[in-house]
Amino acid sequence: MNLSEFELIHRIRHQRPTAPDRVLLGIGDDTAAVRPTPGMALLVTTDTFVEGTDFDTAFSTWQQIGWKSMAANVSDIAAMGGLPLYALTTLCLPDCRTAEEIDGLHEGMDRLIDHIDLSISIIGGDLSGITGPTVISITLIGETEPEHILKRSGARVGDYVCVTGHLGASEAGLRLLQHTRQQPDRSLLEPYADTIAKHLSPVPRVQEGRLLADSGFVHAMIDISDGLSSDALHIGHGSRVGLSIHADALPITAETKAAAQTLQVDPVKLAMQSGEEFELLCTIDPNQVESLASRMADQTGLSLTPIGEVVAESEGFSWIDTNGIHLLRAEGYEHFR
C-alpha cells in the first residue's frame, strides 16, 4: 500500500458525496450516528468477499468487485422488502493493493448505488493490513414498515412459487470467464455480454422487493444468492412446507441457453444451481400472481414468473421435467463444502 491508514481514510472520506441530513455523524468519528425514521423497523445485514474465493482479479476489475460486493448486501435488504440506507465497509488489504485500486472499489460501489437510483450513504467502516488475500466486508442497514417485513418462513400450501427476472446467467458467465482464463480466446465471450454482466455486475431487485412486500399477497421471500435449488429449500424448511418446481417454467434467456450449449451443460441444471443471481424467489397467493406480474412489468420492466407450487410438507421437495419427477436437492453454492 502506498498510503498510510489515516491517509487512506482521509482519501476515502473526501471522495464521498455529502451525506443526507439523517446522517448525524459519518466517516471520521469513533462511530457513525443516524436519525432513525419514526415507525420503521431497521434491517441489518452483512456479507464478506474474499479474494480468490468470491472474486478473481484475473477477470474482474476493482470497479466490478466494488459493485458486486455492495449488490450482495443490497439484495439481502431487498429480499426483506426493505430500503437500504447506510453502509459500513471493512477492508483487509495486503501490501500489494494500491490506493488507485481502492478508489476503483469505492467507485464501483457508487456506480451500483447510482444505477439502482438509491440514496445509500457509506458512513464508516474499518481498515486493516493482512498477509493473506484481500477481504471486503460490508454491513448494510436498511428499513421497512414492520408489517411489511418478508421472511423465508411464511410460505403457505397452495401458494405459487415465483421468481423475478431470469436464471442461470451468473453461473454461465462465471464458467465462460473461467474457460477463457484457461484458454484465452476472448472471442468466445463476445456473444454472451449480458450473461457475463449478470455475473460481474448483478442488479439487486430493490424496487421489485418493495412492490412485492407492499402488496400484502407475498407470504415468503428470499434472494437467490446460493442457487435456486438451495434457496427454495431454505423457504421450504423454514416454512415447514413442501415444494414442487416445474423445469419447463424456469425463465432462462436464449443467450444463457446458447452459453450452456457452448459450455456443454444442461441449461436447467444451470438455472437450478446458479448462485449470485440476486433475483427474488417468493411465494404468492395464487389468485394475485397475474396482477402482481402485470404491475411489476409496468412499474419496473421486470418479469415475475410462476415456476411451481407450495405443497404439503408430507409431499416433500421435487422438480418435474419431461422425464418425470425428481428429488429437489440443494445443488447451489455452500461455504465449507
Residue pairs with C-beta under 8 A, 6 or more apart in sequence:
1 8
1 93
1 95
1 97
1 98
1 99
1 129
2 98
2 99
3 11
3 99
5 127
8 99
8 102
8 127
9 27
9 28
9 127
11 99
11 102
11 103
12 27
12 102
12 106
13 26
13 27
13 28
15 103
15 106
16 26
16 27
16 121
16 122
17 110
19 26
19 121
19 123
20 119
20 121
21 35
22 34
22 35
22 37
22 85
23 32
23 33
23 34
23 35
23 86
23 121
23 123
24 33
24 34
24 35
25 31
25 32
25 33
25 123
26 32
26 121
26 122
26 123
26 124
27 122
27 123
27 124
27 125
29 124
31 124
32 86
32 88
32 123
32 124
34 85
34 86
34 123
34 141
36 42
36 143
37 143
39 145
39 146
40 143
40 144
40 145
40 146
41 143
41 144
41 145
41 146
41 149
42 141
42 142
42 143
43 77
43 80
43 82
43 141
43 142
43 143
43 144
43 149
44 139
44 140
44 141
44 142
45 73
45 76
45 77
45 139
45 140
45 142
46 73
46 137
46 138
46 139
46 140
47 69
47 72
47 73
47 76
47 137
47 138
48 54
48 135
48 136
48 137
49 55
49 65
49 68
49 69
49 72
49 135
49 136
49 137
50 133
50 134
50 135
50 136
51 57
51 133
51 134
51 135
52 133
53 133
55 65
55 68
55 69
56 177
56 181
57 65
58 181
59 177
59 180
59 181
59 200
60 68
60 200
61 104
61 108
62 101
62 102
62 104
62 105
62 107
62 108
63 104
63 105
63 107
63 108
63 111
64 108
64 200
64 201
65 105
65 108
65 136
66 104
66 105
66 106
66 107
66 108
66 109
66 110
66 111
66 112
66 136
67 108
67 109
67 111
67 112
67 200
67 201
68 108
68 200
68 201
68 202
68 276
69 105
69 108
69 109
69 136
69 138
70 87
70 108
70 109
70 112
70 113
70 120
70 138
70 140
71 112
71 201
71 202
71 203
71 204
71 278
72 138
72 204
72 225
72 276
72 278
73 84
73 87
73 138
73 139
73 140
74 84
74 112
74 116
74 118
74 120
74 140
74 204
74 206
75 202
75 204
75 205
75 223
75 225
75 278
76 140
76 223
76 225
77 83
77 84
77 140
77 142
77 206
77 209
78 84
78 204
78 205
78 206
78 208
78 209
78 210
78 223
78 280
79 150
79 209
79 221
79 222
79 223
79 280
80 142
80 144
80 149
80 150
80 151
80 209
80 213
80 221
81 144
81 148
81 149
81 150
81 209
81 210
81 212
81 213
81 214
81 218
81 221
82 142
82 143
82 144
82 149
82 209
82 210
82 213
83 118
83 142
83 143
83 144
83 206
83 210
84 118
84 120
84 140
84 141
84 142
84 206
85 119
85 120
85 121
85 141
85 142
85 143
86 120
86 121
86 122
86 123
86 140
86 141
86 142
87 109
87 120
87 121
87 122
87 123
87 125
87 138
87 139
87 140
87 141
88 122
88 123
88 124
88 125
88 126
88 138
88 139
88 140
88 141
89 106
89 109
89 122
89 125
89 136
89 137
89 138
90 125
90 126
90 127
90 128
90 135
90 136
90 137
90 138
90 139
91 102
91 105
91 125
91 126
91 127
91 128
91 134
91 135
91 136
91 137
92 128
92 129
92 130
92 132
92 134
92 135
92 136
92 137
93 102
93 127
93 128
93 129
93 130
93 134
94 129
94 130
94 131
94 132
94 133
94 134
95 129
97 134
105 136
106 122
109 122
112 201
113 119
113 120
115 203
116 203
116 204
116 206
116 207
118 206
120 140
144 213
148 213
148 214
149 213
150 209
150 212
150 213
150 218
150 220
150 221
150 282
151 220
151 221
151 238
152 220
152 221
152 222
152 234
152 235
152 238
152 239
153 220
153 235
153 238
153 239
154 219
154 220
154 239
154 283
155 219
155 220
155 235
155 236
155 238
155 239
155 241
155 283
155 310
156 219
156 239
156 241
156 283
156 310
157 241
157 310
157 311
157 312
158 286
158 309
158 310
159 219
159 220
159 283
159 284
159 285
159 286
159 309
159 310
160 283
160 284
160 286
160 289
160 306
160 308
160 309
160 310
161 232
161 235
161 243
161 245
161 281
161 282
161 283
161 306
161 307
161 308
161 309
161 310
162 281
162 282
162 283
162 284
162 289
162 293
162 304
162 305
162 306
162 307
163 224
163 228
163 250
163 251
163 279
163 280
163 281
163 282
163 304
163 305
163 307
164 205
164 208
164 279
164 280
164 296
164 302
164 303
164 304
164 305
165 205
165 251
165 277
165 279
165 302
165 303
166 251
166 252
166 253
166 256
166 279
166 303
167 224
167 228
167 250
167 251
167 252
167 256
167 270
167 271
167 274
167 277
167 279
168 250
168 252
168 256
168 260
168 267
168 270
168 271
168 274
168 277
169 194
169 195
169 198
169 199
169 253
169 255
169 256
169 259
169 274
169 277
170 198
170 199
170 202
170 274
170 275
170 276
170 277
171 199
171 227
171 270
171 273
171 274
171 275
172 192
172 195
172 199
172 256
172 259
172 260
172 263
172 265
172 270
172 274
173 192
173 195
173 196
173 197
173 198
173 199
173 200
173 259
174 199
175 259
175 263
175 265
176 188
176 189
176 192
176 195
176 196
176 259
176 262
176 263
177 189
177 196
177 199
177 200
179 188
179 263
180 186
180 188
180 189
188 262
189 196
191 255
191 258
192 255
192 258
192 259
192 262
194 253
194 255
195 253
195 255
195 256
195 259
198 277
199 276
202 276
202 277
202 278
203 278
204 223
204 278
205 223
205 278
205 279
205 280
205 302
207 299
207 300
208 280
208 296
208 300
208 302
208 304
209 221
209 280
211 292
211 295
211 296
211 299
211 300
212 218
212 221
212 280
212 282
212 284
212 292
212 296
213 221
215 288
215 292
215 295
217 284
217 285
217 288
217 292
218 282
218 283
218 284
218 285
218 292
219 282
219 283
219 284
219 285
220 235
220 238
220 239
220 282
220 283
221 280
221 281
221 282
221 283
222 231
222 234
222 235
222 280
222 281
222 282
223 231
223 278
223 279
223 280
223 281
224 231
224 274
224 275
224 277
224 278
224 279
224 280
224 281
225 231
225 275
225 276
225 277
225 278
226 234
226 275
226 330
226 332
226 333
226 334
227 272
227 273
227 274
227 275
227 277
227 330
227 331
227 332
227 333
228 245
228 250
228 271
228 272
228 273
228 274
228 277
228 281
228 332
229 272
229 273
229 319
229 328
229 329
229 330
229 331
229 332
230 273
230 275
230 330
230 331
230 332
230 333
230 334
231 281
231 332
232 243
232 245
232 281
232 308
232 317
232 328
233 243
233 317
233 328
233 330
235 241
235 243
235 281
235 283
236 242
236 243
236 317
239 283
239 310
240 313
241 310
241 311
241 312
241 313
242 310
242 311
242 312
242 313
242 314
242 315
242 316
242 317
242 318
243 308
243 309
243 310
243 311
243 317
243 318
243 328
244 308
244 309
244 311
244 315
244 317
244 318
244 319
244 320
245 307
245 308
245 318
245 319
245 320
245 328
246 307
246 308
246 319
246 320
247 268
247 319
247 320
247 321
248 321
248 322
249 305
249 306
249 307
249 308
250 268
250 271
250 272
250 305
250 307
251 303
251 305
251 307
252 267
252 268
252 270
252 271
256 267
256 270
256 271
257 267
260 266
260 267
260 270
261 267
268 321
269 331
272 319
272 331
272 332
273 331
273 332
273 333
274 332
275 332
275 333
276 333
283 310
284 292
286 309
289 304
289 306
292 304
293 303
293 304
293 305
296 302
296 303
296 304
297 303
297 304
308 319
316 327
317 327
317 328
318 325
318 326
318 327
318 328
319 325
319 326
319 328
320 326
